[in-house]
Amino acid sequence: MTPYEEKLNRINKAVALEPVDKVPFIPCGTSIYAKIEGVKLGDYIKDMDLNYKVNLGALEKIGGVDGIQNMVFDPKLLATSWLSEVKVPGVHLSDNELWQIHEQELIKQEDYDDILKKGFFRWYLGFMRKKLDNPMQYAPRYFWKIRKARKPFMKAGYVCIGGPGFGSPFEMFCGGRSMESFLIDDLMEIPDKVDEVFKKVHTVNKTLYKLQLKMLKPYGAWIGGWRGTPGIVNKEMFERFSWQYMKDLALMLLSKNVVPIFHLDSDWERGLEYFRELPKGRCIMALDGNTNIHKAKEVVGDMMCIMGDVPAEMLAFGTPDKVYDYSMNLIRTMGPTGFILSSGCDIPFNAKLENVQMMGKACLDAAKNK
């Protein structure tokens, strides 16, 4: 069995809630990899060949890694799902300044009428060109490099569990409308119109997502959730405007034998029970530290694999011993089955390499000493 096959088997067992020889370690990172390799962020996002080589080199320095969530990363494409401007290093910012989402009210309520009249796809293309400088122009090279990068990552023994990133209409329009306008003026004042628009948006998005799946043939795909949470909106709104679409995306992925990875930022504790509606041993729930990971284990740990959640602030400002102890505690209390050790969302740009390395060391040591 090759190192790649060994790690793939380990990850598959973790997802299926089966016993593993070692808790898998799959960091979630982008900018930190450029820092580890001494590459400026402006160069990192400009050259996709350099991008994946940097990511690969950083994994070698971290050590103990089983897989990666992003083989290639281009922050300019965040605009396609946030419907907001993304300021990037080397263009809007200095060469080594972290990219930023510049959220403002780019979408007006009258845009909902345009979508219902003209259709979402036509409106979307026009919006991308007029308001966001057409970020979709970067998609072809991005998808091509993902395909190209897979072989060297496999050769090096790393499983890429991520691929494309999908989301509900809630997340798209909350960004494009801005949070306050969307939650108050739209969901509360014109919920039926929003509902009608979302159905059209979701139908188009699913078609586009299926094309990405056909092109990339990924192991898994993200289903992002950061504002459409039961911690921000009430139960009725969550079910109507967020959960039904997230669940439908997960079922679509499962029908294609792709693992849904629920990348859940913010607090999802009040909505954990909903994830029990999905098939057992087929999904991953990735948490960022705002949701109580032990509560998640209690509520859905018998249904899906949980991934997380070493805090960003600990990786940036803590000590190696603190990271090691925190990671070991997660391995003991969350594992050994149905758990993947990772950072809580992205490893921050200001993280210390020696702290990140402690996550991999903890997984290796725990396996040796069990």
C-alpha positions in Angstrom: 0.0 0.0 0.0 1.4 3.4 -1.0 1.5 6.3 1.5 -1.3 7.9 -0.5 -3.5 4.8 -0.3 -2.7 4.4 3.4 -3.9 7.9 4.1 -6.9 7.7 1.8 -8.0 4.5 3.6 -7.5 6.2 7.0 -9.6 9.2 6.0 -12.3 7.0 4.4 -12.6 5.1 7.7 -12.8 8.3 9.7 -15.6 9.6 7.5 -17.4 6.2 7.8 -17.1 6.3 11.6 -14.9 3.2 11.6 -11.8 2.5 13.8 -8.5 4.1 12.5 -4.9 3.4 13.1 -4.3 7.2 13.6 -6.6 10.2 13.8 -6.1 12.0 10.4 -4.6 15.4 10.4 -5.9 17.7 7.6 -5.0 21.3 8.1 -7.1 24.1 6.5 -4.8 26.8 5.2 -4.0 29.2 2.4 -2.0 32.3 3.2 0.0 30.5 6.0 1.5 28.2 3.3 2.9 31.2 1.5 4.4 32.5 4.7 6.0 29.2 5.6 7.6 29.0 2.2 8.7 32.7 2.2 6.6 33.7 -0.8 4.8 37.0 -0.9 1.0 36.8 -1.1 0.8 38.9 -4.2 3.0 36.3 -6.0 1.2 33.4 -4.4 -2.2 34.4 -5.9 -0.8 35.5 -9.2 0.8 32.3 -10.3 -1.2 29.2 -9.8 1.7 26.9 -10.5 3.7 28.6 -7.8 0.5 28.4 -5.6 0.2 24.7 -5.5 4.0 24.1 -5.2 4.0 26.4 -2.2 1.1 24.5 -0.6 2.9 21.2 -1.2 6.2 22.5 0.2 4.5 23.9 3.3 2.8 20.5 4.1 6.3 18.9 4.1 7.5 21.4 6.6 4.4 21.0 8.8 4.8 17.2 9.0 2.4 14.5 10.0 -0.2 15.6 7.4 -2.7 13.2 5.9 -4.5 15.5 3.5 -5.2 19.0 2.4 -8.4 21.0 1.9 -7.2 23.4 -0.9 -4.5 22.3 -3.4 -4.9 25.6 -5.1 -6.4 28.8 -3.9 -7.3 32.1 -5.6 -9.1 34.7 -3.3 -10.4 36.6 -6.3 -13.0 33.8 -6.8 -14.5 34.5 -3.3 -16.4 37.3 -5.0 -18.4 34.8 -7.0 -20.0 33.4 -3.8 -19.9 36.5 -1.5 -21.2 38.8 -4.3 -18.8 41.4 -2.7 -15.5 43.0 -3.8 -12.3 41.2 -2.8 -9.3 43.4 -2.3 -6.2 41.4 -3.0 -2.4 41.8 -2.4 -0.4 43.2 -5.3 -3.4 45.0 -6.7 -5.5 46.8 -4.0 -3.1 46.0 -1.1 0.6 45.7 -0.6 2.3 42.6 -1.8 2.2 40.8 1.5 -1.1 42.1 3.0 -3.8 39.6 3.5 -6.8 39.7 1.1 -10.0 41.3 2.4 -13.7 41.1 1.7 -15.0 44.6 1.1 -18.7 44.1 1.8 -21.1 46.8 0.9 -24.7 47.0 -0.5 -24.0 46.2 -4.1 -27.3 44.5 -4.7 -30.5 46.5 -4.3 -34.0 45.2 -3.7 -35.0 46.0 -7.4 -32.4 43.4 -8.4 -34.8 40.8 -7.1 -37.3 41.9 -9.6 -34.7 41.7 -12.4 -33.8 38.2 -11.4 -37.5 37.1 -11.5 -37.9 38.8 -14.8 -34.7 38.0 -16.6 -33.6 34.8 -14.8 -30.7 34.5 -12.3 -27.9 33.4 -14.7 -28.3 36.4 -17.0 -28.5 38.8 -14.0 -25.5 37.1 -12.3 -23.2 37.5 -15.4 -24.2 41.1 -15.7 -23.6 41.8 -12.0 -20.2 40.1 -12.1 -19.1 42.3 -15.0 -20.5 45.6 -13.8 -20.0 45.5 -10.1 -17.1 43.1 -9.5 -14.8 43.3 -12.5 -15.8 39.9 -13.7 -14.0 37.5 -11.2 -15.3 34.6 -13.3 -12.5 35.3 -15.7 -10.1 33.6 -13.3 -12.2 30.4 -12.9 -10.8 28.5 -16.0 -7.1 28.7 -14.9 -8.2 27.9 -11.3 -10.0 24.7 -12.2 -7.3 23.6 -14.7 -4.6 24.0 -12.0 -6.7 21.9 -9.5 -6.7 19.1 -12.0 -3.0 19.5 -12.7 -2.1 19.7 -9.0 -3.8 16.5 -8.0 -1.0 14.2 -9.4 1.9 15.8 -7.5 -0.1 15.8 -4.3 -1.0 12.2 -4.7 2.7 11.3 -5.5 3.7 13.1 -2.3 1.1 11.1 -0.4 -1.5 13.8 0.4 -5.2 13.3 -0.1 -7.1 16.4 -1.2 -10.5 16.1 0.5 -11.7 19.4 -0.7 -12.5 20.7 -4.2 -15.1 23.2 -5.2 -16.9 25.3 -2.6 -20.7 25.5 -2.8 -23.2 27.6 -0.8 -26.8 28.4 -0.3 -28.4 31.5 -1.8 -28.6 32.9 1.7 -24.8 33.3 1.9 -24.6 34.8 -1.5 -27.2 37.5 -1.0 -26.4 38.2 2.6 -22.9 39.3 1.3 -24.2 41.2 -1.8 -27.0 43.0 0.0 -24.9 43.5 3.2 -26.0 41.8 6.4 -28.3 44.4 7.9 -30.2 45.2 4.7 -30.6 41.5 4.0 -31.8 40.3 7.4 -34.1 43.3 8.2 -35.3 44.7 4.9 -35.5 41.5 2.9 -36.1 38.5 5.1 -38.5 40.4 7.4 -40.2 42.7 4.9 -40.4 40.7 1.6 -39.8 37.1 2.6 -42.0 35.6 -0.2 -40.2 37.4 -2.9 -36.8 36.3 -1.4 -38.1 32.8 -1.3 -39.1 32.9 -5.0 -35.7 34.4 -5.9 -33.8 31.8 -3.9 -35.6 28.9 -5.7 -34.4 30.3 -9.0 -30.9 30.9 -7.8 -30.6 27.5 -6.3 -31.7 25.8 -9.5 -29.0 27.6 -11.5 -26.4 27.1 -8.9 -27.0 23.4 -8.8 -26.5 23.2 -12.6 -23.2 25.1 -12.3 -22.1 23.0 -9.3 -22.7 19.8 -11.2 -20.5 21.0 -14.1 -17.7 21.6 -11.6 -18.1 18.1 -10.1 -17.9 16.6 -13.6 -14.8 18.6 -14.4 -12.9 18.1 -11.1 -14.1 14.7 -9.9 -13.3 15.7 -6.3 -13.2 13.5 -3.2 -15.3 16.1 -1.3 -16.8 19.5 -1.7 -17.4 22.3 0.8 -20.9 23.4 1.7 -20.2 26.8 3.4 -22.3 28.3 6.1 -21.4 31.4 8.0 -24.4 33.6 8.4 -27.4 31.4 7.6 -27.1 29.9 11.0 -29.7 29.2 13.7 -27.5 31.4 15.9 -28.4 34.4 13.8 -31.9 33.8 12.4 -34.8 32.1 14.0 -35.8 28.5 13.5 -38.4 29.3 10.8 -36.1 31.5 8.8 -33.2 29.0 9.1 -35.3 26.1 7.8 -36.9 28.2 5.0 -34.0 30.2 3.7 -30.8 28.3 4.7 -31.1 24.7 5.8 -33.3 23.3 2.9 -30.7 24.5 0.4 -27.7 23.2 2.4 -29.4 19.8 2.8 -30.3 19.6 -0.9 -26.7 20.4 -1.9 -25.5 17.6 0.4 -27.9 15.1 -1.1 -26.7 16.2 -4.6 -23.1 15.6 -3.6 -23.9 12.2 -2.1 -25.7 11.2 -5.3 -22.4 11.8 -7.1 -20.4 9.9 -4.5 -18.8 13.1 -3.3 -18.3 13.7 0.4 -20.2 16.8 1.7 -17.9 18.9 3.9 -20.0 21.3 6.0 -17.6 24.1 6.6 -19.5 25.8 9.4 -18.2 29.2 10.7 -20.1 30.9 13.5 -22.3 29.2 16.1 -24.3 26.2 14.9 -25.2 24.7 18.3 -28.9 25.3 18.0 -29.0 23.7 14.6 -26.9 20.5 15.2 -30.0 18.3 15.2 -30.7 19.1 11.6 -27.6 17.3 10.4 -29.1 14.1 11.7 -31.3 14.2 8.6 -28.4 13.1 6.4 -27.2 9.6 5.8 -24.9 8.1 8.5 -21.1 7.9 7.9 -21.1 9.9 4.6 -20.5 13.6 5.6 -17.9 15.7 7.5 -18.8 18.6 9.8 -15.9 21.1 10.0 -16.1 23.6 12.9 -14.3 26.8 13.5 -14.4 27.0 17.3 -17.5 29.1 17.7 -19.7 25.9 17.9 -19.0 23.7 20.9 -17.2 20.8 19.3 -17.9 18.5 22.2 -21.6 19.3 21.9 -21.5 18.5 18.2 -19.9 15.1 19.1 -22.7 14.5 21.5 -25.5 15.4 19.1 -24.2 14.2 15.7 -21.0 12.2 16.4 -22.8 8.9 15.8 -24.0 10.2 12.4 -21.0 12.1 10.8 -17.3 12.7 11.1 -16.4 15.9 12.9 -13.3 18.0 11.9 -11.6 20.8 13.8 -10.9 22.9 15.7 -7.6 24.2 17.0 -8.3 27.9 17.5 -6.7 30.5 15.2 -5.7 32.7 18.1 -3.9 29.7 19.7 -2.0 29.0 16.5 -1.0 32.6 16.3 -0.3 33.6 19.9 -0.1 30.4 21.9 2.9 28.2 22.6 3.7 24.9 21.0 3.0 23.1 24.3 -0.5 24.7 24.4 -1.3 23.6 20.9 0.0 20.1 21.5 -2.0 19.8 24.7 -5.2 21.1 23.1 -4.8 18.8 20.1 -4.2 15.8 22.3 -7.3 16.6 24.3 -9.3 16.7 21.1 -7.9 13.4 20.0 -8.8 11.8 23.3 -12.3 13.3 23.7 -13.4 13.5 20.1 -11.7 10.4 18.7 -10.4 8.0 17.9 -13.3 7.2 15.5 -15.3 9.8 13.5 -12.8 12.6 14.0 -10.2 14.5 11.9 -7.9 17.0 13.6 -7.7 20.4 11.9 -7.5 24.0 12.5 -10.7 26.0 13.3 -11.3 27.3 9.8 -8.1 28.6 8.1 -4.8 28.6 9.9 -4.2 32.4 10.2 -1.5 34.2 8.3 0.3 35.1 11.5 0.4 31.6 12.9 3.7 30.2 14.0 5.1 27.2 12.1 6.2 25.5 15.3 2.6 25.7 16.6 1.1 24.3 13.4 3.6 21.4 13.6 2.3 20.4 17.0 -1.0 19.3 15.5 0.7 16.7 13.3 2.9 15.6 16.2 0.0 15.1 18.5 -1.7 12.8 16.0 1.5 10.8 15.5 2.2 10.5 19.2 -1.4 9.5 20.1 -1.2 6.7 17.5 2.1 5.4 18.9 0.9 5.5 22.5 -2.6 4.0 22.1 
